[in-house]
Amino acid sequence: MLPKAYEPQEVEKKLAEKWQNAKLFAAKADKTKKPFVIVIPPPNITGALHMGHALNDTLQDVLIRSHRMFGEEAFWVPGTDHGGIATQNVIEKKLAKEEHKSRHDLGREKFVETVWEWYNECGNAIFNQFRKMGWSLDLSDIRFTMDDKRAKAVYECFRQWWEKKYIYRGKRLINWCVRCSTALSDIEVEHEQHAGKLWHLRYKGEDGSDGIVIATTRPETIYADAAIAVNPKDERYKNMVGKKVIIPLANRAIPIIADEAVELEFGTGALKITPAHDATDYEVGQRHNLPAVSVINDKGKMINCPEKYLGMDRDLCRKETVKDLDAAGLLVKEEKYNNAVSTCYRCHNVIEPFMSEQWFVKMDELAKPAIAAAESGELQFHPESWKTPFVNWLKNLQDWCISRQIWWGHRIPVWYCRHCSEKGLTFATDKQGNKQLTKVSFEDGAKPIVSFNKPEKCPVCGGHDLVQDPDVLDTWFSSSLWPLSVFGWPEQTEDLKYFYPTSTLVTGYEILYLWVARMVMSGLAFTGKLPFKDVFLNGIVRDKTGAKMSKSKGNVIDPLDMTAKYGTDAVRFSLLMQAVPGKDIPYAEESITGARNFCNKIYNASRFILMNMEGINGPLAMPENLTELADKWIVDRYTNAVKTAREGVEKYNLAQTANALYHFLWGDFCDWYVELAKQRFQMDEKETVMALCVNILYGTLKALHPLIPFVTEEIAASLRPYVGVKEEFLLEQPYPQFNPSWCDKESVRKMEIIQGVTKEIRTIRSQFNVPPGLKISAVLTAENEEELSVVKEFSGYIKLMAKIENLTITANADKPKQTATAVFENITVYVPLTGLIDFEKERKRLEKDLAVAKANIASREARLAQESFIKNAPAQQVQKTKDELAAAKLALAQVTASLEDLN
């Protein structure tokens, strides 16, 4: 017998250990089975479990558990990502706090060794948190993007792309993070709206004229100006194109040029062009052969500028430049201006466009097969709406900057002979007195030697003085190989042959370009096969107002705090119920309460059924040739719920699965069938009823198991003797099957009528505050007897479920006095209220409710009538107000109808 109360923490700890010890989640190449494979989006080794993980990995777990129960060889491949920039930042902070040292105090080799030591101790700690969520990962074999097998895959990718000339080194404008001191690719840059200013500056003519006024958000970069650009269609400036103006404070002449990149409506219609500090300006500069002069270095300090500003921080230089422009009478005006500012995706500092020699991957040839796969439908997106942005992004793809100026990561597998590459190599002495290669320039003659390990000698001069490129590869470079490298590629392992291509990728849409697109391109490039055929993109878990969760905002919900408070199954189920494809989830702690209540409902209903099994020995087969309406109806509802649940899994709509099983088990089974069956527990047909109860309950538990594994496993263990199951775990058992012979539309239709009438009576009781335990009278009437045939035949169901003592069913009945009225389809329901309520007290209550409803309608309508609210409020807040208005109007209609009945 199950204990009286469900204690999730005790059950979860017990079962998590049991599952791992039984190797329940292990997978092996089995050619008799179809593989179903998901590679986990590898969490950073510094990561802590957050609500994004809770949603994403629960979705994966549901798919893996379901497909295992479908009879497939399901494999959810675990692993972690080294998280180059993020991990280096964490370890640097740790060093500073605990040892008051920087990485430069340790030196590169010792620092990397320190990170490895930390990884060996703590690197997989996040999986201990994953285990608490019941996620079915085989934690005996965890991959890591920096381990030996993954490192060999990274080298092989680099080598092949180098030989195909996809990888090259060149000097281009890149995104530079001053805080992290490294380059970033375009899609590692986030764009945030900042409240800034737009300054209007006068550039006087070289000929002494008033010249031209430009508008800029970055006056500190005027010293890098190469030209002033105007739109060729702009009549205001046609006569000025070709003339020269003087850069304020710099006293250097630059030309006025015409280029269509200039927006006529922005500012004054004239823009300063600084090719070394803006991506659009760089393109304009390329078209007009303009020089690219850098005035901000990699530390964010001013260079190549008037002496006063040399060495200043860029932000301070902005303030001083504006002040001096004003003093010189060259600041025409300044105005508030909200503009999109590029920030680092890790530290959120402002990105500096920066001219730098870096390693790049040419993307055009790699993108073509990926575009074709998406456009043909070979690569499927769920929801499908992500297909178009995916293809459009690939069609406009820029070359990928893959070098990072940090120490933790896959070192660029390129070496240089100090003799042959002498002029292209720059060295600096570190704090340990060792000379370290700090900068490489192919322009100045550095000659690369691509090799995984240090070559024995230079292939040109035979020398032995070889040094490795100081940069590391972008973290996403190794991640792009993840579906291949986890199975041992480039080695042709048995796992690779069986498990690749994988089946489905489940990830957040925010890394569709950062990760998904790159995996698709890499998989096609090295195998000619897509790494997965389905891409399941989940939404973001936001706070209840729709804002992104952030520690700085104080709106973060810790999933482990919630599991400790409500149980893991409740947290999982609350997320799944809201995981509508294509939608973000506005998540609140209150949503977990309903899911916890559902888990308790299942547990208590199961315990009630087991308590009534006294005198019955199992196993009990599913009964056939059913005659009772409730029995035929519940079997239909069960088999259709199972069908809908499985369809949700197969169509990547797990909210459909969760909702179908929730409404069946709580509504149809517990609230209706078990209640109707209670009166038959003491009759001769008890065994038939109990056989139906245990078999339907057990089947539903199997369908629910992928969603809420702990409570279902715990209950199933007690039910197994009654259903004849020998396997210890639900995962070892098949998913319940849809049985068409159990469908019975006629019984369902009859029960819909009975339920509809019963609900109307219950609504009346609720509206007029009739005590729930009080027996009442009711009249059911219609125009003819035929319309009443079902309620007559099954009047016992209605009396039981609506708590009716006297039920009259007759055609064309008159409405009694002081009666509440409701209608279901063609049947009118009368509930006499005399003796049930205090009419005057009830009238006053309803009048108060009427006033509240009217006030709610007025306030919501007034808010929605405000243009500023519709325009500026978050979309979720606007929709919430609309929903509140609809609810208030419904309440008004209900209260008005109740007052009419009362009067």
Secondary structure, 3 states (H helix, E strand, C coil): CCCCCCCHHHHHHHHHHHHHHCCCCCCCCCCCCCEEEEECCCCECCCCCCHHHHHHHHHHHHHHHHHHHCCCEEEEECEEECCHHHHHHHHHHHHHHHHCCCHHHHCHHHHHHHHHHHHHHHCCHHHHHHHHCCCCCCCCCCEECCCHHHHHHHHHHHHHHHHCCCEEEEEEEEEEECCCCEEECHHHEEEEEEEEEEEEEEECECCCCCCEEEEECCHHHHHHCCEEEECCCCHHHHHHCCCEEECCCCCCEEEEEECCCCCCCCCCCEEEECCCCCHHHHHHHHHHCCCCCCCECCCCEECCCCHHHCCCEHHHHHHHHHHHHHHCCCEEEEEEEEEEEEEECCCCCEEEEEEEEEEEECCHHHHHHHHHHHHHCCCEEECHHHHHHHHHHHHCCCCEECEECCCCCCECCEEEECCCCHHHEEEEECCCCCEEEEEECCCCCCCCEECCCCCCCCCCCCCCCEEECCCEECHHHHHCCHHHHCCCCCCCCHHHHHHCCCCEEEEEHHHHHHHHHHHHHHHHHHHCCCCCCEEEEECCEEECCCCECCCCCCCCCCHHHHHHHHCHHHHHHHHHHHCCCCCCEEECCHHHHHHHHHHHHHHHHHHHHHHCCCCCCCCCCCCCCCCCHHHHHHHHHHHHHHHHHHHHHHCCCHHHHHHHHHHHHHHHHHHHHHHHHHHHCCCCCHHHHHHHHHHHHHHHHHHHCCCCHHHHHHHHHHHHHHHCCCCCCHHHCCCCCCCHHHCCHHHHHHHHHHHHHHHHHHHHHHHCCCCCCCCEEEEEECCCHHHHHHHHHCHHHHHHHHCEEEEEECCCCCCCCCEEEEEECCEEEEEECCCCCCHHHHHHHHHHHHHHHHHHHHHHHHHHCCHHHHHHCCHHHHHHHHHHHHHHHHHHHHHHHHHHHHC
